[in-house]
Amino acid sequence: MTASRNGRVRGTVRLLAGAALGAAAARAAYASLTARTPGLGGVAGDELWGRTNHRGEPVTLLEGPAFVAGAASAGLLLPGLPPRLRAAALLAGTVPGALGGYDDLFGSGASRGFKGHLGALARGEVTTGAVKILGIGVAGLAAAAVAGSPAPSRGGRLFDTVLNGALIAGSANLMNLFDLRPGRAIKVGLLTGAPLAFTAGGAVTAAPLGAAAALLPADLGERAMLGDTGANALGALLGLAATRLGRGPRLAVFAGVAGLNAASEFVSFTKVIARTPVLHRLDMLGRRPVAAPDPVPAASGTTAPAAS
């Protein structure tokens, strides 16, 4: 009884320490990157990382690299993490993040979704999105192989590795689909990652959740966004945490992840959220209100009503 209680206390302390390390590292990375925005190949930093959000206002993509740096450095420093799991977390966070960064900086946006990128690939056109999809798939399998399965059944090690790799890669892509409005992807990450924090994958979730929470104010304030860099890394790390579950729960989680990825090819998540009151309230929590449309001018020859 005492040993079990002590184990829970140590686990809670490790979670809090990991979250604090992730938060501090992400904030420090964000401050450093925004203070001296890095350029590339003669392109100025602000031009390279600057984008326009859904309001038509300028934001920076540097939140993504700051998240990756914070989660990775905290994962390396967090004590008590098994070496194989530490290596898998580093792989799952940095490689999808780097591939997302490649798509962020050099993608054209002409092709979208699995259907668009794989369709272009079938026509002989290699898009940055196709490189990212295939690369994240390979990275997911590699991270799954490095981490191993917590309790593989006899003769099922290969099945578990493939399932875990698909779960990591699918989660990376799914999280990116939510990064369309301020704070949305981070909120999804925090809501889905919180239950995982109290499972066998809790040690993996601590640093990314802390890093994401620390960057949430800049995201909600519409100064920055995760982009593919941060969203792919956050999703992959949460997918890795889910691989620590038993086979039954893993299959259930994978079914949900695969189903949502498939649904995104036909359904707009933004429209579904807007039409669902609970989801809409959660989505708008902490965000600036949507601007009201300009009043329609009074028709010629009529008198507009006086303001009250």
C-alpha positions as CSV (number, residue, x, y, z in Angstrom):
1,M,0.0,0.0,0.0
2,T,2.8,2.4,1.0
3,A,4.9,1.4,-2.0
4,S,2.0,2.0,-4.3
5,R,1.3,5.4,-2.8
6,N,4.9,6.4,-3.1
7,G,5.0,5.3,-6.7
8,R,2.0,7.5,-7.4
9,V,3.6,10.4,-5.7
10,R,6.8,10.0,-7.7
11,G,4.8,9.7,-10.9
12,T,2.9,12.9,-10.1
13,V,6.2,14.8,-9.2
14,R,7.7,13.5,-12.5
15,L,4.7,14.8,-14.5
16,L,4.8,18.2,-12.8
17,A,8.5,18.5,-13.3
18,G,8.2,17.5,-17.0
19,A,5.4,20.0,-17.6
20,A,7.4,22.8,-15.9
21,L,10.6,22.0,-17.8
22,G,8.6,21.9,-21.1
23,A,6.9,25.2,-20.3
24,A,10.1,27.0,-19.4
25,A,12.0,25.6,-22.4
26,A,9.3,26.5,-24.8
27,R,8.9,30.0,-23.5
28,A,12.7,30.6,-23.6
29,A,12.9,29.2,-27.2
30,Y,10.0,31.4,-28.3
31,A,11.5,34.5,-26.8
32,S,14.8,33.8,-28.4
33,L,13.4,33.0,-31.8
34,T,11.1,36.1,-31.9
35,A,13.8,38.4,-30.6
36,R,16.1,37.4,-33.5
37,T,14.0,35.8,-36.2
38,P,16.2,33.4,-38.3
39,G,16.3,33.9,-42.0
40,L,17.2,31.4,-44.7
41,G,19.0,31.7,-48.1
42,G,18.8,35.4,-48.1
43,V,15.2,35.6,-47.2
44,A,14.6,37.8,-44.1
45,G,13.3,36.0,-41.0
46,D,10.0,38.0,-40.8
47,E,9.2,37.2,-44.4
48,L,10.2,33.5,-44.0
49,W,8.2,32.8,-40.9
50,G,5.4,35.4,-41.3
51,R,1.9,34.3,-42.4
52,T,-1.6,35.8,-42.5
53,N,-4.3,34.3,-40.3
54,H,-8.0,33.7,-40.9
55,R,-8.6,37.5,-40.1
56,G,-6.0,38.6,-42.6
57,E,-3.7,39.7,-39.8
58,P,0.0,38.8,-39.5
59,V,1.2,36.0,-37.3
60,T,4.5,34.1,-36.9
61,L,5.1,30.4,-37.4
62,L,7.9,30.5,-34.8
63,E,5.6,29.0,-32.2
64,G,6.1,25.6,-33.9
65,P,9.9,25.5,-33.6
66,A,9.6,26.8,-30.1
67,F,7.3,24.0,-29.2
68,V,9.6,21.4,-30.7
69,A,12.6,22.8,-28.9
70,G,10.8,23.0,-25.6
71,A,9.3,19.5,-25.8
72,A,12.6,17.9,-27.0
73,S,14.9,19.6,-24.5
74,A,12.6,18.9,-21.5
75,G,12.2,15.3,-22.6
76,L,16.0,14.9,-22.6
77,L,16.3,16.5,-19.1
78,L,13.4,14.8,-17.4
79,P,14.7,12.2,-14.9
80,G,13.3,8.7,-14.7
81,L,12.3,8.3,-18.3
82,P,13.4,4.8,-19.7
83,P,16.2,5.3,-22.3
84,R,14.2,3.6,-25.2
85,L,11.2,5.8,-24.5
86,R,13.3,8.9,-24.2
87,A,14.9,8.2,-27.6
88,A,11.5,7.4,-29.2
89,A,10.0,10.7,-27.8
90,L,13.0,12.6,-29.3
91,L,12.4,10.9,-32.6
92,A,8.6,11.4,-32.6
93,G,8.8,15.0,-31.7
94,T,11.7,16.3,-33.9
95,V,11.3,14.4,-37.2
96,P,7.6,15.1,-37.7
97,G,8.3,18.7,-36.5
98,A,11.2,19.1,-39.1
99,L,9.0,17.6,-41.9
100,G,6.2,19.9,-40.9
101,G,8.6,22.8,-41.0
102,Y,9.7,21.8,-44.5
103,D,6.0,21.9,-45.6
104,D,5.4,25.2,-43.7
105,L,8.3,27.0,-45.4
106,F,8.3,25.5,-48.9
107,G,4.8,24.1,-49.5
108,S,2.7,25.7,-52.2
109,G,-0.8,24.8,-50.8
110,A,-1.9,23.7,-54.3
111,S,-2.7,20.2,-53.0
112,R,-4.4,19.5,-49.7
113,G,-5.2,16.4,-47.6
114,F,-4.2,12.8,-48.3
115,K,-6.3,12.7,-51.4
116,G,-4.6,15.8,-52.9
117,H,-1.0,14.9,-52.1
118,L,-1.2,11.2,-53.0
119,G,-3.2,12.1,-56.1
120,A,-0.4,14.5,-57.1
121,L,2.2,11.8,-56.4
122,A,0.3,9.4,-58.6
123,R,0.6,11.9,-61.4
124,G,4.4,12.1,-60.9
125,E,4.3,15.3,-58.9
126,V,6.2,15.1,-55.6
127,T,4.6,17.8,-53.3
128,T,6.1,18.9,-49.9
129,G,2.9,17.5,-48.3
130,A,3.6,14.0,-49.9
131,V,7.1,14.1,-48.6
132,K,5.8,15.0,-45.1
133,I,3.1,12.3,-45.1
134,L,5.5,9.5,-46.2
135,G,8.3,10.8,-43.9
136,I,6.0,11.0,-40.8
137,G,4.9,7.5,-41.6
138,V,8.4,6.2,-41.6
139,A,9.2,8.3,-38.4
140,G,6.2,6.8,-36.7
141,L,7.3,3.3,-37.4
142,A,10.8,4.0,-36.3
143,A,9.7,5.6,-33.0
144,A,7.4,2.6,-32.4
145,A,10.2,0.2,-33.0
146,V,12.5,2.1,-30.7
147,A,10.0,2.4,-27.9
148,G,8.7,-1.2,-28.2
149,S,5.3,-2.2,-26.9
150,P,4.6,-2.3,-23.1
151,A,3.2,-5.8,-23.2
152,P,3.1,-7.4,-26.7
153,S,1.3,-10.6,-27.0
154,R,3.2,-13.7,-28.2
155,G,3.7,-13.6,-31.9
156,G,2.2,-10.1,-32.1
157,R,5.3,-7.9,-31.8
158,L,5.3,-6.9,-35.5
159,F,1.5,-6.2,-35.4
160,D,2.1,-4.0,-32.3
161,T,4.9,-2.1,-34.0
162,V,2.8,-1.4,-37.1
163,L,-0.2,-0.4,-35.1
164,N,1.9,1.9,-32.9
165,G,3.6,3.5,-35.9
166,A,0.3,4.1,-37.6
167,L,-1.1,5.6,-34.4
168,I,1.9,8.0,-34.0
169,A,1.7,9.1,-37.7
170,G,-2.1,9.3,-37.8
171,S,-2.1,11.5,-34.6
172,A,0.5,13.8,-36.1
173,N,-1.6,14.4,-39.2
174,L,-4.9,14.7,-37.2
175,M,-3.5,17.4,-34.9
176,N,-2.5,19.4,-37.9
177,L,-6.1,19.4,-39.1
178,F,-7.1,21.4,-36.0
179,D,-4.6,24.1,-36.4
180,L,-6.9,26.4,-38.4
181,R,-8.1,28.7,-35.6
182,P,-6.3,30.4,-32.7
183,G,-5.6,28.0,-29.8
184,R,-7.7,25.1,-31.3
185,A,-4.9,22.6,-31.8
186,I,-3.4,23.2,-28.4
187,K,-6.8,22.9,-26.7
188,V,-7.3,19.6,-28.5
189,G,-3.9,18.5,-27.4
190,L,-4.4,19.5,-23.8
191,L,-7.9,17.8,-23.6
192,T,-6.7,14.6,-25.2
193,G,-3.3,14.6,-23.5
194,A,-4.6,15.1,-19.9
195,P,-6.2,11.6,-19.6
196,L,-3.0,10.1,-21.1
197,A,-1.0,11.8,-18.4
198,F,-2.5,9.3,-15.9
199,T,-1.6,6.2,-17.9
200,A,1.6,4.4,-18.5
201,G,2.4,7.0,-21.2
202,G,2.2,9.9,-18.7
203,A,6.0,10.5,-18.7
204,V,5.8,11.1,-22.5
205,T,3.0,13.6,-22.3
206,A,4.4,15.8,-19.5
207,A,6.9,17.9,-21.6
208,P,4.7,18.5,-24.7
209,L,1.7,19.4,-22.6
210,G,3.7,21.9,-20.6
211,A,5.3,23.4,-23.7
212,A,1.9,23.6,-25.4
213,A,0.2,25.3,-22.4
214,A,3.1,27.8,-22.2
215,L,2.6,28.8,-25.8
216,L,-1.2,29.0,-25.7
217,P,-1.5,32.7,-24.8
218,A,0.5,33.7,-27.9
219,D,-1.7,31.4,-30.0
220,L,-5.0,32.7,-28.5
221,G,-3.7,36.3,-28.8
222,E,-3.3,35.7,-32.6
223,R,0.4,36.6,-32.5
224,A,1.7,33.1,-33.4
225,M,0.5,29.7,-34.6
226,L,1.9,26.2,-34.3
227,G,1.9,25.6,-38.0
228,D,2.7,22.1,-39.4
229,T,5.9,22.2,-37.4
230,G,4.3,22.3,-34.0
231,A,1.0,20.6,-34.7
232,N,2.7,17.5,-36.3
233,A,5.1,17.2,-33.4
234,L,2.4,17.6,-30.7
235,G,0.2,15.0,-32.3
236,A,3.0,12.5,-32.8
237,L,4.1,12.8,-29.1
238,L,0.5,12.3,-27.9
239,G,0.3,9.3,-30.3
240,L,3.5,7.9,-28.8
241,A,2.0,8.3,-25.3
242,A,-1.1,6.3,-26.5
243,T,1.1,3.4,-27.6
244,R,1.7,2.7,-23.9
245,L,-1.9,1.6,-23.5
246,G,-3.0,-2.0,-23.7
247,R,-3.8,-3.4,-27.1
248,G,-7.6,-3.0,-26.8
249,P,-7.5,0.7,-25.9
250,R,-4.8,1.3,-28.5
251,L,-7.0,-0.2,-31.2
252,A,-9.9,1.9,-30.1
253,V,-7.8,5.1,-30.1
254,F,-6.4,4.2,-33.5
255,A,-9.9,3.6,-34.9
256,G,-10.9,7.1,-33.7
257,V,-7.8,8.7,-35.1
258,A,-8.1,7.0,-38.5
259,G,-11.8,7.7,-38.7
260,L,-11.3,11.5,-38.1
261,N,-8.5,11.6,-40.6
262,A,-10.7,9.9,-43.2
263,A,-13.7,12.2,-42.3
264,S,-11.5,15.3,-42.8
265,E,-11.4,14.5,-46.5
266,F,-15.1,15.1,-46.8
267,V,-16.1,17.2,-43.8
268,S,-14.9,20.6,-42.5
269,F,-14.0,20.4,-38.8
270,T,-14.4,24.2,-38.6
271,K,-18.0,24.0,-39.8
272,V,-18.9,21.1,-37.5
273,I,-17.4,23.0,-34.5
274,A,-19.3,26.2,-35.5
275,R,-22.6,24.3,-35.6
276,T,-22.1,22.4,-32.3
277,P,-22.8,24.8,-29.4
278,V,-20.6,23.1,-26.8
279,L,-17.7,22.7,-29.2
280,H,-18.1,26.3,-30.4
281,R,-18.0,27.7,-26.9
282,L,-14.9,25.7,-26.1
283,D,-13.3,26.8,-29.4
284,M,-14.0,30.4,-28.7
285,L,-12.8,30.3,-25.1
286,G,-10.0,32.8,-24.6
287,R,-10.2,34.0,-28.3
288,R,-11.1,37.4,-29.6
289,P,-14.7,37.5,-30.7
290,V,-15.5,37.1,-34.4
291,A,-15.8,40.6,-36.0
292,A,-19.4,41.5,-36.8
293,P,-20.1,42.2,-40.5
294,D,-20.2,45.8,-41.6
295,P,-23.8,47.2,-41.5
296,V,-25.5,47.2,-44.9
297,P,-25.8,50.8,-46.2
298,A,-29.3,52.2,-46.3
299,A,-30.9,52.1,-49.8
300,S,-30.8,55.3,-51.8
301,G,-33.8,57.5,-51.1
302,T,-34.4,56.1,-47.6
303,T,-33.4,57.3,-44.2
304,A,-31.3,55.1,-41.9
305,P,-32.7,54.8,-38.4
306,A,-31.1,57.0,-35.8
307,A,-28.6,55.4,-33.4
308,S,-30.1,54.7,-30.0
